[in-house]
Amino acid sequence: MREISGESGELAWRYSGHFLLNCYCREIGAPNGLLSYEREGDLCLLVIELPYLGQGVSITVRAPSVSGNHLYLGDLRLAGDGPSGQLAWCDLPPLVVGELCRRFGMDGQPELLAQIDNSRGVLARILDHHLLEGYPPDTGIVGYPESEGALLFGHHFHPAPKSRYGWNEQELNRYSPELYGTFQLHYFAVAPQYLRLFGDEPEEIKGLFLHLVSPAVDECPDDWPLLPCHPWQAGYLMKKNAVKGAVDAGILKYLGARGPAFGASASVRTLFSSDCPYFLKVSLSLRITNSVRKNAWYELESAVMLSKLLRPIVEELESRFSGFSLLAEPAAATVDLPQLASEERLDLQSHFGVILRTNPFYLSGGRALLAGTLFAEDVRGHSNTEHLLRGFRQQYPDMDPANAALRWFGDYTRQLLPPVLNAFFEHGVAFEPHLQNVLIKLDECSVVGIVLRDMEGTKLDGSRWPEKALSSLSAKARQSALHQRDAAWRRVVYCLFINNLCQAAFHCGRSLDSEARLWKLVREVLEGYLEENGTVLCRELVGALLVDADLPGKANMITRFTREPDSRAHYIRVPNPIALAAGLGRAAGAEPEAARI
């Protein structure tokens, strides 16, 4: 991929360095007492030890951060007993990865360095596009489609948040949501007995795909259904011997590009079009951030089954919490070639798999923004939240910036927490409300609700849901859907508080002298929920949120370093800002012995 220089290239190096520092500080530095803060006027100098290398680095930050959400200011410098001086951002990745190698007893980790560099190169291309297009930093994010493409920097606690390993520059330009490219899907016609459908309305599914490529396709028999595919994935599949053999045998017919243009959402592989009543979550067999993004064959099964099984629960939640809604995934489809060996047969189902997700914006109005984009920066480093809060203050002209931030954050918290907690405690359903799974419904700039999406991450508490309730699923799909209670609750807590609200508080708190006032609001919402929903389990687990010193945080850097799949991600302990807001818990930099790595 062509190297981008100038301002875009420099910004990409700097922000990539910021995210790597975030990961190291949260996953290694804070749990092992390797961070210290030295007051410098109104700011702080953060000193980060790399003890296995006998070195350290330092950088100015706005203030100490309990959760590791630092606002980095200025340049990076070497610190410690050895030579000191400014450290180029390009020198940080080998330094951090070298420290990890010695800590974990490994000779080297070129794969992680390559992923970090790929992410940095992709980010440079994204920033270059937005700077050249004159992205206006003072207008904020206007609407939903824009918010999917304006997640410029990705996950702030991932070492390679924009990694798209396997795409060349042309493919990156065409398929990246941040570059707002659109493209036609590619289609395979499938002999009817080789198409596997999940859902209650198979003819409706077939009709949808035919509708997308109308007028009718003349090159295949009338009764052959069509299966859509991402253009890159179609090229990938056509190189597979099993697919080429199926085409030669007349089982499949590759039709190429057809139908309306689709654009990519922030996840890259979930696509949408104004001509389609569903999002299409297609397979992409390349690594994007943590995982190879193909739809595992058992996820096709479990997503559709969970959508059906949870329908009455979701209806109850939507009735009880008027601002809440969930995007169902009522259907899925793939190619099934039974003549293949079992492992290859199932693997090919994953590579072909496509899931249909309800599109609430089809033929309707309303405004919603992706939470991950709202709680992030634009190309000039301005917070998108600050843009929105300026609009919010115009609705309440007598309100000062601090009180406006408090009120807006409080509204968001009250829309987010109760339905997610209720789903878990009353129904044993663990949603995954991380920043990329939450859309925030807005009336002008006021929060009026949330939309959750992605059934892949939705799990059931195995102690509440017996296996016989999922008897129609295969054993692997049941295993994917059912989690032990502790694991399911840990995932809910991480997504709600560490991934989501920590980032929201970081951005809303820029107009406050301390984020503690925001976390007191979170605490009040939890206390109010306890008063209304005081089951034994709720009192135990929510009560612990109010007093425990730490919360679970997903360790993306360690997970990538050790090359573990995302399903076996490492977790570390993050200081609990909810307890600290009441004078409990532990301060940033305090060392919990049990959290040492």
C-alpha positions as CSV (number, residue, x, y, z in Angstrom):
1,M,0.0,0.0,0.0
2,R,1.3,3.4,-0.9
3,E,2.9,5.3,2.0
4,I,1.0,8.6,2.9
5,S,3.3,11.4,4.0
6,G,2.7,15.0,5.2
7,E,0.1,15.9,7.7
8,S,-2.0,12.8,7.2
9,G,1.0,10.5,7.7
10,E,2.2,12.3,10.8
11,L,-1.3,12.3,12.4
12,A,-1.6,8.5,11.6
13,W,1.7,7.8,13.4
14,R,0.7,10.0,16.4
15,Y,-2.8,8.6,16.8
16,S,-1.6,5.0,16.4
17,G,0.9,5.7,19.1
18,H,-1.9,7.1,21.4
19,F,-3.9,3.9,21.0
20,L,-0.9,1.7,21.7
21,L,-0.2,3.8,24.9
22,N,-3.8,3.4,25.9
23,C,-3.5,-0.4,25.6
24,Y,-0.2,-0.6,27.4
25,C,-1.3,1.7,30.2
26,R,-4.6,-0.1,30.8
27,E,-3.4,-3.7,30.3
28,I,0.1,-3.7,31.7
29,G,1.0,-0.3,33.2
30,A,-1.9,0.3,35.6
31,P,-2.3,-3.4,36.9
32,N,1.4,-3.6,37.6
33,G,2.0,-0.2,39.2
34,L,4.1,1.1,36.3
35,L,2.4,4.5,35.8
36,S,3.2,7.7,37.7
37,Y,1.9,11.2,37.4
38,E,3.9,14.4,38.0
39,R,2.0,17.7,38.2
40,E,3.0,20.3,35.6
41,G,0.8,23.4,36.3
42,D,-2.7,22.5,35.1
43,L,-1.4,19.4,33.3
44,C,0.3,16.2,34.3
45,L,3.4,14.4,33.1
46,L,2.6,10.7,32.7
47,V,5.6,8.4,33.2
48,I,5.2,4.9,31.8
49,E,7.8,2.3,32.9
50,L,9.0,-0.5,30.5
51,P,10.9,-2.5,33.2
52,Y,11.9,-5.5,31.1
53,L,13.8,-3.1,28.8
54,G,15.0,-1.0,31.6
55,Q,13.5,2.1,30.0
56,G,10.4,4.3,30.2
57,V,8.5,6.9,28.2
58,S,6.8,10.1,29.3
59,I,4.1,12.3,27.8
60,T,2.0,15.2,29.0
61,V,-1.7,14.4,29.7
62,R,-4.5,16.6,30.7
63,A,-5.1,14.7,34.0
64,P,-4.7,11.3,35.5
65,S,-7.3,8.8,34.2
66,V,-8.8,6.0,36.3
67,S,-9.8,4.1,33.2
68,G,-6.8,4.8,31.1
69,N,-8.6,7.3,28.8
70,H,-5.9,9.9,28.6
71,L,-5.9,13.1,26.6
72,Y,-2.4,13.1,25.3
73,L,-0.7,16.4,24.7
74,G,2.6,17.1,23.0
75,D,5.4,14.7,22.1
76,L,6.6,11.4,23.5
77,R,9.9,11.3,25.3
78,L,12.2,8.6,26.6
79,A,12.4,8.5,30.4
80,G,14.6,6.7,32.9
81,D,18.2,6.2,33.7
82,G,19.4,5.8,30.1
83,P,19.5,8.3,27.3
84,S,16.6,10.7,27.2
85,G,15.1,12.9,24.6
86,Q,12.2,13.0,22.1
87,L,11.0,9.7,20.9
88,A,9.5,9.5,17.4
89,W,6.1,7.9,17.2
90,C,7.3,5.4,14.7
91,D,9.8,4.0,17.3
92,L,7.0,3.3,19.9
93,P,5.6,0.0,18.4
94,P,8.9,-1.9,18.4
95,L,9.6,-0.6,21.9
96,V,6.3,-1.7,23.4
97,V,6.3,-5.0,21.5
98,G,9.8,-5.6,22.6
99,E,8.8,-5.0,26.3
100,L,5.9,-7.5,25.8
101,C,8.2,-10.1,24.3
102,R,10.5,-10.0,27.3
103,R,7.6,-9.9,29.8
104,F,5.9,-13.0,28.2
105,G,9.2,-14.8,27.3
106,M,8.9,-14.7,23.5
107,D,11.6,-14.1,21.0
108,G,9.6,-11.7,18.8
109,Q,6.2,-10.9,17.5
110,P,6.4,-9.6,13.9
111,E,2.7,-10.4,13.3
112,L,1.5,-7.8,15.8
113,L,4.0,-5.2,14.5
114,A,2.7,-5.9,11.0
115,Q,-0.9,-5.5,12.1
116,I,0.0,-2.2,13.9
117,D,1.7,-0.9,10.8
118,N,-1.1,-2.0,8.5
119,S,-3.6,-0.2,10.8
120,R,-1.4,2.9,10.7
121,G,-1.2,2.9,7.0
122,V,-5.0,2.5,6.6
123,L,-5.6,5.3,9.1
124,A,-3.2,7.6,7.1
125,R,-5.3,6.9,3.9
126,I,-8.5,7.7,5.8
127,L,-7.2,10.9,7.3
128,D,-5.7,12.0,3.9
129,H,-9.1,11.6,2.3
130,H,-11.0,13.6,5.0
131,L,-8.4,16.4,5.0
132,L,-8.4,16.6,1.2
133,E,-12.2,16.7,1.2
134,G,-12.1,19.6,3.7
135,Y,-14.0,17.7,6.4
136,P,-15.7,20.6,8.3
137,P,-14.8,20.2,12.0
138,D,-17.5,22.5,13.4
139,T,-20.6,20.9,11.9
140,G,-20.6,17.6,13.7
141,I,-22.1,14.4,12.5
142,V,-25.4,15.0,10.6
143,G,-27.1,11.7,10.3
144,Y,-26.9,7.9,10.6
145,P,-25.1,6.9,7.4
146,E,-22.5,9.6,8.0
147,S,-21.9,8.3,11.5
148,E,-21.1,4.9,10.2
149,G,-18.3,6.3,8.1
150,A,-17.0,8.9,10.5
151,L,-15.6,6.5,13.0
152,L,-12.2,7.6,11.7
153,F,-9.9,6.2,14.4
154,G,-11.7,3.0,15.5
155,H,-11.4,1.4,18.9
156,H,-9.2,3.6,21.1
157,F,-8.1,0.6,23.2
158,H,-6.9,-1.7,20.4
159,P,-3.3,-1.8,19.1
160,A,-4.4,-2.1,15.5
161,P,-7.9,-0.5,15.3
162,K,-7.9,0.0,11.5
163,S,-6.1,-3.1,10.5
164,R,-7.5,-4.6,7.2
165,Y,-4.8,-7.1,6.5
166,G,-5.2,-8.4,3.0
167,W,-6.6,-5.4,1.1
168,N,-4.5,-3.5,-1.5
169,E,-5.0,0.3,-1.8
170,Q,-7.6,0.0,-4.5
171,E,-9.7,-2.4,-2.4
172,L,-9.2,-0.2,0.6
173,N,-10.5,2.9,-1.3
174,R,-13.5,1.0,-2.6
175,Y,-14.7,-0.9,0.4
176,S,-13.8,1.2,3.5
177,P,-16.8,2.9,5.2
178,E,-14.6,5.9,6.1
179,L,-14.0,6.7,2.4
180,Y,-17.8,6.5,1.7
181,G,-17.3,4.1,-1.3
182,T,-20.3,2.3,-2.7
183,F,-20.3,-0.9,-4.7
184,Q,-22.6,-3.5,-6.2
185,L,-22.8,-6.9,-4.5
186,H,-21.8,-10.0,-6.4
187,Y,-24.2,-12.9,-6.7
188,F,-24.1,-16.7,-7.0
189,A,-27.0,-18.6,-8.4
190,V,-27.4,-21.8,-6.4
191,A,-29.1,-25.1,-7.3
192,P,-32.1,-25.1,-4.9
193,Q,-31.0,-28.2,-3.0
194,Y,-27.6,-26.6,-2.2
195,L,-28.9,-23.4,-0.6
196,R,-29.3,-23.5,3.2
197,L,-31.8,-21.0,4.7
198,F,-32.4,-20.1,8.3
199,G,-35.7,-18.3,9.1
200,D,-39.4,-18.7,9.0
201,E,-40.0,-17.2,5.6
202,P,-37.7,-18.9,3.1
203,E,-39.6,-17.7,0.0
204,E,-39.5,-14.1,1.3
205,I,-35.7,-14.4,1.7
206,K,-35.3,-15.7,-1.9
207,G,-37.6,-13.0,-3.1
208,L,-35.6,-10.3,-1.5
209,F,-32.4,-11.3,-3.2
210,L,-34.2,-11.7,-6.5
211,H,-35.7,-8.2,-6.0
212,L,-32.3,-6.7,-5.5
213,V,-31.1,-7.9,-8.9
214,S,-34.4,-7.3,-10.8
215,P,-35.1,-7.4,-13.7
216,A,-34.9,-11.2,-13.6
217,V,-31.6,-12.9,-14.2
218,D,-31.7,-14.8,-17.6
219,E,-28.5,-16.8,-17.2
220,C,-29.9,-19.4,-14.7
221,P,-33.0,-21.5,-14.2
222,D,-36.0,-19.7,-12.8
223,D,-36.2,-21.7,-9.6
224,W,-32.5,-21.1,-8.7
225,P,-32.2,-18.8,-5.7
226,L,-29.5,-16.1,-5.6
227,L,-27.0,-15.5,-2.8
228,P,-25.3,-12.1,-2.4
229,C,-21.7,-11.7,-1.6
230,H,-19.2,-8.9,-0.9
231,P,-17.1,-8.3,-4.1
232,W,-13.9,-9.0,-2.4
233,Q,-15.3,-12.2,-0.8
234,A,-16.5,-13.4,-4.2
235,G,-13.0,-13.1,-5.6
236,Y,-11.7,-15.0,-2.5
237,L,-14.3,-17.8,-3.0
238,M,-13.7,-18.2,-6.7
239,K,-10.1,-19.1,-5.9
240,K,-11.2,-22.1,-3.7
241,N,-11.1,-25.5,-5.4
242,A,-14.4,-26.5,-3.9
243,V,-16.1,-23.5,-5.3
244,K,-14.5,-23.9,-8.7
245,G,-15.5,-27.5,-8.7
246,A,-19.1,-26.6,-7.8
247,V,-19.2,-24.1,-10.7
248,D,-17.8,-26.7,-13.1
249,A,-20.3,-29.2,-11.9
250,G,-23.2,-26.8,-12.5
251,I,-24.2,-26.6,-8.8
252,L,-23.2,-22.9,-8.6
253,K,-23.3,-20.2,-11.2
254,Y,-21.2,-17.0,-10.6
255,L,-23.1,-14.0,-11.9
256,G,-20.7,-11.2,-10.9
257,A,-21.8,-7.7,-10.0
258,R,-25.6,-7.0,-9.9
259,G,-28.2,-4.8,-8.3
260,P,-28.2,-1.5,-6.3
261,A,-25.1,0.0,-4.7
262,F,-24.4,-0.8,-1.1
263,G,-22.2,1.0,1.4
264,A,-20.3,-0.4,4.4
265,S,-21.1,0.3,8.0
266,A,-18.4,0.8,10.6
267,S,-17.9,-2.9,11.0
268,V,-16.8,-3.0,7.3
269,R,-18.7,-6.2,6.5
270,T,-22.2,-5.2,7.4
271,L,-23.7,-3.4,4.4
272,F,-26.7,-1.2,3.8
273,S,-28.6,0.4,0.9
274,S,-31.6,2.7,0.6
275,D,-33.1,0.0,-1.7
276,C,-33.0,-2.8,0.8
277,P,-35.1,-3.3,3.9
278,Y,-32.3,-5.2,5.6
279,F,-28.7,-4.7,6.5
280,L,-26.7,-7.6,5.0
281,K,-24.0,-8.9,7.3
282,V,-21.8,-10.7,4.9
283,S,-18.6,-12.7,5.4
284,L,-15.2,-11.2,4.8
285,S,-12.4,-13.8,5.2
286,L,-9.8,-11.3,6.2
287,R,-8.6,-10.0,9.6
288,I,-10.3,-6.8,10.6
289,T,-9.0,-5.6,14.0
290,N,-9.2,-8.8,16.2
291,S,-10.9,-11.4,14.0
292,V,-11.3,-12.9,10.6
293,R,-14.8,-11.6,9.8
294,K,-16.5,-14.6,8.3
295,N,-19.9,-15.6,9.6
296,A,-19.2,-18.8,11.4
297,W,-21.7,-21.5,10.3
298,Y,-23.1,-21.9,13.8
299,E,-23.6,-18.1,14.1
300,L,-25.9,-18.2,11.1
301,E,-28.0,-20.7,13.0
302,S,-27.9,-19.1,16.5
303,A,-28.5,-15.4,15.3
304,V,-31.8,-16.4,13.6
305,M,-32.9,-18.7,16.4
306,L,-32.1,-16.1,19.1
307,S,-34.0,-13.4,17.2
308,K,-37.1,-15.7,17.2
309,L,-36.6,-16.9,20.7
310,L,-36.1,-13.4,22.2
311,R,-38.9,-11.7,20.3
312,P,-41.5,-11.7,23.2
313,I,-38.7,-10.5,25.6
314,V,-37.7,-7.7,23.3
315,E,-41.3,-6.7,22.8
316,E,-41.7,-6.5,26.6
317,L,-38.5,-4.4,26.9
318,E,-39.6,-2.1,24.1
319,S,-43.0,-1.7,25.9
320,R,-41.4,-1.0,29.3
321,F,-38.6,1.2,28.0
322,S,-40.1,3.4,25.3
323,G,-36.7,4.5,23.9
324,F,-35.3,1.0,23.6
325,S,-35.2,-1.2,20.5
326,L,-33.2,-4.1,19.2
327,L,-32.4,-4.9,15.5
328,A,-33.5,-8.5,14.9
329,E,-31.7,-10.9,12.6
330,P,-34.6,-12.9,11.2
331,A,-32.9,-14.8,8.4
332,A,-29.6,-16.1,7.1
333,A,-28.5,-18.0,4.1
334,T,-25.4,-19.9,2.8
335,V,-24.3,-22.6,0.4
336,D,-24.1,-26.2,1.6
337,L,-22.2,-28.7,-0.4
338,P,-22.7,-32.1,1.3
339,Q,-20.3,-33.9,-1.0
340,L,-17.4,-32.2,0.8
341,A,-15.7,-33.6,3.9
342,S,-17.4,-32.4,7.1
343,E,-14.8,-29.8,8.1
344,E,-14.5,-28.3,4.6
345,R,-18.3,-28.3,4.2
346,L,-18.8,-26.3,7.4
347,D,-15.9,-24.0,6.6
348,L,-17.4,-23.1,3.2
349,Q,-20.8,-22.4,4.8
350,S,-19.0,-19.8,6.9
351,H,-17.3,-18.2,3.9
352,F,-20.6,-17.9,2.0
353,G,-22.8,-17.0,5.0
354,V,-24.9,-13.9,5.0
355,I,-27.2,-12.7,7.8
356,L,-30.2,-10.3,7.3
357,R,-30.6,-7.6,10.0
358,T,-33.7,-5.3,10.2
359,N,-33.0,-1.9,8.8
360,P,-35.0,0.7,10.9
361,F,-34.0,3.5,8.5
362,Y,-35.6,1.9,5.4
363,L,-38.4,4.2,4.2
364,S,-38.5,6.1,7.5
365,G,-37.1,9.2,9.1
366,G,-35.7,9.7,12.6
367,R,-32.1,10.5,13.6
368,A,-29.7,8.1,15.2
369,L,-25.9,8.2,15.5
370,L,-23.4,5.4,16.1
371,A,-22.2,5.7,19.7
372,G,-18.6,4.8,18.7
373,T,-18.5,7.8,16.4
374,L,-20.2,10.2,18.7
375,F,-17.7,9.4,21.5
376,A,-14.7,10.0,19.3
377,E,-12.8,12.7,17.5
378,D,-13.0,14.2,14.0
379,V,-10.1,14.5,11.6
380,R,-8.9,17.7,13.4
381,G,-9.0,16.1,16.9
382,H,-12.2,17.8,18.0
383,S,-14.6,15.7,19.9
384,N,-17.8,14.8,18.1
385,T,-19.5,14.9,21.5
386,E,-18.6,18.6,21.9
387,H,-20.2,19.4,18.5
388,L,-23.4,17.7,19.7
389,L,-23.4,19.4,23.1
390,R,-23.1,22.8,21.4
391,G,-26.4,22.0,19.6
392,F,-27.9,20.7,22.8
393,R,-27.1,24.0,24.6
394,Q,-28.9,25.8,21.9
395,Q,-32.1,24.0,23.0
396,Y,-31.3,25.2,26.6
397,P,-29.7,28.6,26.1
398,D,-29.5,29.3,29.9
399,M,-27.6,26.2,30.7
400,D,-23.8,26.5,31.1
401,P,-21.5,23.9,29.3
402,A,-20.8,21.8,32.4
403,N,-24.5,21.4,33.3
404,A,-25.4,20.7,29.7
405,A,-22.8,17.9,29.6
406,L,-24.1,16.5,32.9
407,R,-27.7,16.5,31.7
408,W,-27.0,15.0,28.3
409,F,-24.8,12.3,29.8
410,G,-27.5,11.5,32.5
411,D,-30.1,11.2,29.8
412,Y,-27.9,8.8,27.8
413,T,-27.1,6.7,30.9
414,R,-30.8,6.4,31.8
415,Q,-31.7,5.2,28.3
416,L,-28.8,2.7,28.2
417,L,-28.5,1.0,31.5
418,P,-32.0,0.0,32.7
419,P,-33.1,-2.1,29.6
420,V,-29.7,-3.9,29.3
421,L,-29.7,-4.7,33.1
422,N,-33.4,-5.7,33.0
423,A,-32.7,-8.1,30.1
424,F,-30.0,-9.8,32.2
425,F,-31.6,-9.9,35.6
426,E,-35.2,-10.7,34.6
427,H,-34.7,-12.7,31.4
428,G,-31.1,-14.1,31.6
429,V,-30.2,-12.4,28.3
430,A,-26.7,-10.8,28.0
431,F,-26.6,-8.2,25.3
432,E,-23.3,-6.8,24.1
433,P,-23.8,-3.0,24.2
434,H,-20.3,-1.9,23.2
435,L,-19.8,1.4,21.3
436,Q,-20.1,-0.2,17.8
437,N,-23.3,-2.0,18.8
438,V,-25.2,1.0,20.1
439,L,-27.1,3.6,18.0
440,I,-28.2,6.7,20.0
441,K,-31.7,8.0,19.0
442,L,-31.8,11.8,19.0
443,D,-34.5,14.4,18.9
444,E,-32.5,17.3,17.5
445,C,-29.6,16.9,20.0
446,S,-31.4,15.3,22.9
447,V,-31.1,11.6,23.7
448,V,-34.5,9.9,23.4
449,G,-33.4,6.2,23.1
450,I,-31.0,3.6,22.1
451,V,-30.9,0.9,19.4
452,L,-28.9,-2.3,20.1
453,R,-27.6,-4.5,17.3
454,D,-25.6,-7.7,16.5
455,M,-27.1,-11.0,17.7
456,E,-23.7,-12.6,17.3
457,G,-22.6,-11.1,20.7
458,T,-25.9,-11.8,22.5
459,K,-25.6,-14.6,24.9
460,L,-27.9,-16.5,27.3
461,D,-27.3,-17.2,30.9
462,G,-26.9,-21.0,31.0
463,S,-28.3,-21.2,34.5
464,R,-31.5,-19.5,33.4
465,W,-31.9,-21.1,30.0
466,P,-31.8,-25.0,29.9
467,E,-30.3,-26.5,26.8
468,K,-33.7,-28.0,25.9
469,A,-34.9,-24.5,25.2
470,L,-32.5,-24.4,22.3
471,S,-33.0,-28.0,21.3
472,S,-33.5,-26.9,17.6
473,L,-29.9,-25.7,17.5
474,S,-26.9,-27.8,16.7
475,A,-24.6,-28.6,19.6
476,K,-22.0,-26.0,18.4
477,A,-24.7,-23.3,18.0
478,R,-26.0,-24.0,21.5
479,Q,-22.5,-23.8,22.9
480,S,-22.0,-20.4,21.2
481,A,-25.3,-19.0,22.6
482,L,-25.1,-20.3,26.2
483,H,-22.6,-18.8,28.6
484,Q,-21.9,-19.4,32.2
485,R,-23.4,-16.6,34.3
486,D,-20.1,-15.2,35.4
487,A,-18.8,-15.0,31.8
488,A,-22.0,-13.5,30.5
489,W,-22.2,-10.9,33.3
490,R,-18.5,-10.0,32.8
491,R,-19.1,-9.3,29.1
492,V,-22.1,-7.1,30.0
493,V,-20.1,-5.1,32.6
494,Y,-17.2,-4.7,30.2
495,C,-19.3,-3.5,27.3
496,L,-21.5,-1.2,29.4
497,F,-19.0,0.5,31.7
498,I,-15.5,0.1,30.4
499,N,-16.0,0.1,26.6
500,N,-19.1,2.4,26.4
501,L,-19.5,4.7,29.4
502,C,-15.8,5.2,30.1
503,Q,-15.5,6.6,26.5
504,A,-18.7,8.6,26.9
505,A,-17.6,10.1,30.2
506,F,-14.2,10.9,28.7
507,H,-15.8,13.0,25.9
508,C,-18.6,14.5,27.9
509,G,-16.2,15.3,30.7
510,R,-14.0,17.7,28.6
511,S,-16.1,20.6,29.8
512,L,-15.9,19.5,33.4
513,D,-13.2,19.8,36.0
514,S,-13.6,16.1,36.8
515,E,-15.3,13.0,35.3
516,A,-16.3,12.1,38.9
517,R,-19.5,14.1,38.6
518,L,-20.5,12.0,35.6
519,W,-19.8,8.8,37.4
520,K,-22.0,9.9,40.3
521,L,-24.8,10.1,37.8
522,V,-24.1,6.5,36.7
523,R,-24.1,5.5,40.4
524,E,-27.5,7.2,40.9
525,V,-29.0,5.4,37.9
526,L,-27.7,2.1,39.3
527,E,-29.0,2.8,42.8
528,G,-32.4,3.7,41.4
529,Y,-32.4,0.5,39.4
530,L,-31.7,-1.4,42.6
531,E,-34.6,0.1,44.4
532,E,-37.0,-1.0,41.6
533,N,-35.4,-4.4,40.8
534,G,-34.1,-5.8,44.0
535,T,-33.9,-9.5,43.3
536,V,-31.2,-11.4,45.1
537,L,-29.0,-11.7,42.1
538,C,-29.5,-8.0,41.2
539,R,-28.6,-6.9,44.7
540,E,-25.5,-9.1,44.6
541,L,-24.1,-8.1,41.2
542,V,-25.3,-4.4,40.9
543,G,-24.4,-4.0,44.6
544,A,-20.9,-5.1,43.7
545,L,-20.6,-2.5,40.9
546,L,-21.2,0.2,43.6
547,V,-18.3,-0.9,45.9
548,D,-15.8,-3.2,44.1
549,A,-12.4,-1.7,43.5
550,D,-12.1,-3.0,40.0
551,L,-14.2,-3.8,36.9
552,P,-13.3,-6.3,34.1
553,G,-11.6,-4.9,31.0
554,K,-10.9,-6.7,27.8
555,A,-7.2,-6.8,27.0
556,N,-7.1,-6.4,23.2
557,M,-3.3,-5.9,23.0
558,I,-2.5,-9.0,25.1
559,T,-5.1,-11.0,23.1
560,R,-3.5,-9.9,19.8
561,F,0.0,-10.4,21.1
562,T,-0.7,-14.0,22.3
563,R,-2.7,-14.6,19.0
564,E,-5.7,-15.9,20.9
565,P,-9.1,-15.8,19.2
566,D,-11.5,-13.1,20.3
567,S,-13.7,-15.8,22.0
568,R,-10.8,-16.5,24.4
569,A,-9.8,-12.8,24.9
570,H,-7.8,-12.0,28.0
571,Y,-9.4,-9.8,30.7
572,I,-7.7,-7.5,33.2
573,R,-8.9,-5.4,36.1
574,V,-9.6,-1.7,35.6
575,P,-10.2,0.7,38.5
576,N,-13.9,1.1,39.1
577,P,-14.9,4.8,38.5
578,I,-18.4,4.1,39.9
579,A,-17.0,3.2,43.3
580,L,-14.4,6.0,43.2
581,A,-17.2,8.5,42.6
582,A,-18.4,7.6,46.2
583,G,-14.8,7.7,47.6
584,L,-14.4,3.9,47.4
585,G,-12.3,1.8,45.1
586,R,-8.7,2.6,44.2
587,A,-7.1,5.6,42.4
588,A,-5.3,5.5,39.1
589,G,-1.9,4.0,39.4
590,A,-2.7,2.1,42.7
591,E,-1.6,-1.5,42.3
592,P,-3.9,-4.4,42.8
593,E,-1.7,-7.4,43.6
594,A,-4.2,-9.9,42.1
595,A,-4.1,-8.1,38.8
596,R,-0.4,-8.5,38.2
597,I,0.5,-9.9,34.8
